[in-house]
Amino acid sequence: MIINKAEFLVPSDRVDKTRWAVVACDQFTSQREYWEKLAKEVNGAPSTLSLIYPEVYLKDGDKEERINSIRSAMKKYESDGTLKPVNGVILVDRTISDGRHRTGLVAALDLEEYEFTPVNNARVKATERTVEERLPARIEVREGATLECSHVMLLTQIGGYIEEQLEKAKAVAPLYDFGLNMNGGRLTGYLVEDCDGLLEKLEELTKKESEKVRYAVGDGNHSLATAKRCWENIKLSLSEEEKKTHPARFATVEVVDIFDRSLNFEPIHRVLFGADERVVEYLAANCGGSAQVKAEYKGKTYYIPVRKNTSDAIADLQSAMDAYLAEHKEAGIDYVHGDGYVAEIAAKNDAVAIYMPTVEKDTLFDYVARRGVLPRKSFSMGNAEDKRYYYETKKIK
């Protein structure tokens, strides 16, 4: 099966859940103050903050120290009673920052069903092109890790099935129910131990919907690519029987219906550092079309012509930015969620803000089935604070 039950390790009753769960490592990558404030809130308590490598720190020069600290924290949490095992799947009710609810199913994805390369026949596909330079640090963490914690959200299109199962699960007490830190809303989860029928129905529904792509990665593309690459290396030394059950073959994901009422696709904007208005002229000369996107530099607004089809517009813009960066080694790029954040970062750094268009979510499955992956960082599902917080962990060794 594509989606499976698993033994998850979740924080024990003595752990402060609000300090345990933190937002994804690839958020707030230019806002060190966010992570500094979060560290103060956690204040040394057991936390998934100790198990991840926030990307804001990747260039600090202390990679080895951070990775060793992550490995030590994993071993400590496994041995000192911080974590307890639960078996099955977990139905999640996430109250996001604006009060709306998102429904999900935490389970284990068989990585043999997933591929992140652009051309493939996999039933689970990446939605964005992998940025290879973002993988080595993640791979180095995972190769020496005993646990994984995941922010991967896996999209499907099966109507209200997951929401129906959540309503049934509410007949019993939740496995967890607490407020998230840093304006993240609330997280409630219900353990379903007798879940074989639920998973078989899920398999049936996704098969009816599409004989090609059953699931598309909505968030956490690079984390899942890391898990896949590590699994491909691990299985080389395994027997056929060992391959069937090895824990690294299965990656933790949260399955979410693409038409969930709370799920809005948001653009991921670009900030170009070490650049000026000449990059806007470059983009305008190398793109074109009947639509336009906005750019800002030092308080002045510019408009860049792009194609009306948003997927094509994003591809054209990213291609032009890549070409510019290749020609101008002094320039750099960051990918930022939220209009306010991109304006703030650009103004603070005398950088150029490029406001990207929004992918229409009802065309996503068709696009990845026909054309493969979108350019990297093409869309985001909601604001940074509304991303999936790390909570469940699972053994991978």
N, C-alpha and C positions, 0 to 999 in steps of 0.2 A: 504493500500500500504506500501511497505517496505521503500521507499524513498519519502519524502513529502516536500511540500513548507512550509514556516514558516514566521513569522514576526521576522526579525533580527533587532538588534540595531547596527548601525555603527557610527563611529565618525562623528560629524557634520563638516561643512565646515571650522569652525574656528580652528579645531584641526590639529596640525602638524602630518601628517600620518606617516612620517618616524620615529618619536619618539613614535608614538602610537603602531605600530606593533613590536613585539619581538618574538624571536625564542622559541621553545618549552621548557617547564620547566625541561624536563628530558635530556637535552643536556648539555655538558660541566660540568658534575657532579663532576669532579676532578680539574676543572680549574676556581677557584674562581676569577682569574684576568679577565676572560671574562665577568662575571656578574658585576664586579666592574667597568670595562670600559663601559659596557652598561649603568649602572646607571648614569655615568657621562654624557654620550651622551643624555640620557633622561632628566636629570637635572631638575627633579621635574615636567615636563610637563605631561598632561594627557597621560596615557600609559597603555597598557595591562600588563606592568611590575608590575603595582600596583594591578593587579587582579590575579596574579599567585604566586605560592610558588616554586621558583627554588629549585630543589632537592639538589643542592650543599650546601644549608643552613639547611638541615633537622636535622643535628646533632648539631646545634649551641645552643640549649637550649632556644630559644626565640620563640617557636612555637605559643604560645597563643598570643603574641604580633603581630606576622606576620599575623595570621589568622584574628584577630580583625581589623588590618589595611586593609586587603583585603575586608572584609565586609563593612568597612566604605567607601572605595574607590568606591565600587559598588553603594552604596546608593548615594554618591555624584555625580557620573557620570550620574546616572539616573535622578537626580533632577536639575542639574545645566546647562543643555543644551549641555553637552559633547557628548551625544548620540542622534541619530535620528532614527526613525523606517523606515524600508523598507520591503515590502511584496513580496514574491515569492521565487525564487532560484537565485543563483549568479554563472555565468560562469566565471571561473578564468583562466587567462593567466599568469603563473609564469615564469619569466625569472630567471633561476638559475645562480649560480656564474660563470659558464663557458660559459654562453651565450645561452644555449639551452632553449627551452620552454617546460613547462609542463602544460597540460590542465586539469582542474578539474571542478566539479559541487558542489557548497556548498548548502547543503539542510539539512533536518532533518530526521534522522533515527528513525523508530519506534522500541524502545527497546524491545518490545514484540517479535520481530523477531530475536533477537540477544542473543547469549549465549556464555560464555567464559569458561565453564567447558569442559574438554577433550571429554566426551562422551555425545552427544546430536544430535538432528535432526534439529537444527536451520538452517534457510536459510542464516543467517549472522553469521559467526564464527570467533572467535579469531584465530590468527596464532601462538601465543606463550603462553606457560604456565604462568599463573598469579603468580607473586611473592607476596604472601599475605602481607608480611611486608611493601610493598610499598603502600598499600591501605589505612591504617588508617588515615594518614595525609591528603590524598586527600579527603577521605570521610568526615572528619571533616570540611574541607574547603567547600565542596559542600553542606553539610547538612544545613549550616547557610548562604548559598549564595542565592542571588536573581537572579544572572546572571551566565551563563557559557560562557567561551570562549574556543575554541577547536583547538587542533592540530591533530585531528584524520583524517587519510587518509584511505578511504575504497576502496579496490581494486575490480574491476570487470573485465570481459573479453568479451567485446562486440564490438570489432573492433573500428572504428573511429567515433562512434556516438556523443560522447561528443565534439570532435574536430569539427565536422560538425556544431553542434549547436553553438559553440563559433564563428565560422566564420559568421553565420547568425546574431548573436548578435552584431557583430562589426559594423552593420549598424547604430547604435545609439551611443551616447557619453557614455563613461564608467562611472560607479558609482564611481570608484576610479582608480588612475593610479599614482604610485609614486615609488621612490627608497627605498629599504629596508636598514636598518642599518646593521653594522657589517658584510659587505661582503655578504649580503643575496640576492643580485640581484634586481629584480623589481617585483612588483605585480600590476596587472591590473584586474579589475572585472567589469562584465556587468550584471546588474539586469534584470531578466526576470520575469515580473509580470504575464503575461498570459502564465502560464507554465504547465497547466493541460495536454495538449497534449504531451508535452515533457516528463513528468513523466510517463504517460501511456505507451508511446513507450519504455521508459527505463525499465519499469516493464515487458513488452512483450519480449524485447531483452534478459534480464537476465534469463527469464523463458525458452526461447529457448535454451540458452547456457547450462543450467544445471538444472535438476529437484532436485538436492540436494543442494549444496552450491551456492548461488547466489552472495554473497559478502564475502570477507575475509579482516580482518583488517590488513592493511599494516603498519600503524604507529599509536601510541596512544592506544595500547591495554589496558594499565592499566587505562588510563583516561576513556575509554569506559566501562571497568569493574566497575569502581567507579560509573559511571552514572547508570549502570544497578542495582548495589547493592542498591543504594539510591532509585531508582524507586521501587524496590521490597518492600522496607520498607514503602514508601509513599502510595502505592496503597492499603495496608492493611486497611487503614482508609477511603477509597473512595468507593462511590457507583459505580455500573457498568456504569452508564452514565458519572460520573465524570472521571472515568478511561479513557474514550475514547478521552478526549480532554485536560487532565491535561498537562501543559507544560513540566513537568519533564519526561513524557513518551517519549519525542522526544529529541534526542541528535544531536547537530550540527556535521556534518561530511563533508569532501570533497571527493566526489567520483572520482576516477582516474582509467583509464583503465590500466590494468597491463602491456599491451604492448605499452604504451605511449613511444615515441622514447627517451624521456629524462630520463626515469625511469630505473635506474640501481640498481640492488640489490648489496649491499655492506656488507661485514662481520662486525660483532660487536666483537671486540677483547676483551680479558680479561687481566686485570692487577691483579696479586696476591701480596698483601702487606704482610709484615711480613713472607715472604717465601724466599727460596733460591733454589739452583739447585736440592735439594732433591724432590721438588714438580714436577720437570720435570721427574725425575726418577719414581716417583709415577704414573704420567700420562702415561708414556710409558709402565709401567708394567700392567696398568689396561685398556689400549686401545690396538689397534693392527689392522693391515691390510696392504694392498699393497700401500696405499698413505701415505703422511706425512704432518704434519704442523710444522711451525717454532716456536721456543721459544727463548727468549733472557734474559740473566741475567748478569749484570755487564760487558757488552761488549762481552760476549761469546754467540755464537749461538748453539742451540740444535735442534734436530729434533725428533718429536714424531710420531710413526706409527699410522695411523688411517684407517678406512674403506674408500673405494673409493666413495661410495655413501655419498654425503656431509651431507644429513639430518641425516644419521646414525652416521657419524663422529662427528657431532655437539652434538648429543644426548650422545654418548659415552664420549666425552670430558667433557661435563657439568656434567654428572653423576659422573665421576671420581673426578672433582674439588669439587663437593658438598661433596663427601665422605671425601676428604682430609680436607676440611674446618671443617667438623664435628669432625674430629680427632684432629685438630690443632686450638684451639680456639683463639690463638694469631694471626692467619692469617685472612685476609679480601680480598674482591674482588670488582673490579669495572669493568664496561662495557664501552668500549671506541670506538668511531668511528674514523677511519682514522689511517693509518700506522704511520704517523708522530707523531700524538698525543700520541699513545700508547707507542712509543719508548721514547718520551720526558717524559711522566709521570713515566714510569718504571725507567728510568735513574735518574730522580730527587729524587725518593723515594727508591732507591735500591730494587726495586720490580721486579717480574718476568713478562715478557710480553709473552702472548700466542696469536699467530696470527691465528685466526679462518678461516675455509674455507667458501666459498660463496655458498649460496643456489641458485640453478637454478630456475629462476622465472617461467619458463614454466611448472614446475612440482608442483607448490605450491598448486593450487586448488585440484589437484589429491591427494596430500599428506594429506591435511586437511580433505578431504572427506573420505579417507580410514583409516587414522591413528589418526586423531584428531590433537591437537596442537603440534607444535614444542617445543623444550626446550626454556626457556625464553631467550630473547635477541639473537635469532638465526640469524637475518639479519636486515639490515637497508636499506632504500631506499635513497641512495645518501649520500653525506657528511653532517655533522652536520649543516653547514650553509644553506644547501638546504632543510632542513626540512620545514614543513608548519609553517609559522609565524601566531601568533594569530592576527586576525583582527575583524571578525564579533563576536558579542555577541548575546545571546538570553536569554529571561527570562525563569527561571525554577520554579518560584513561582508566 
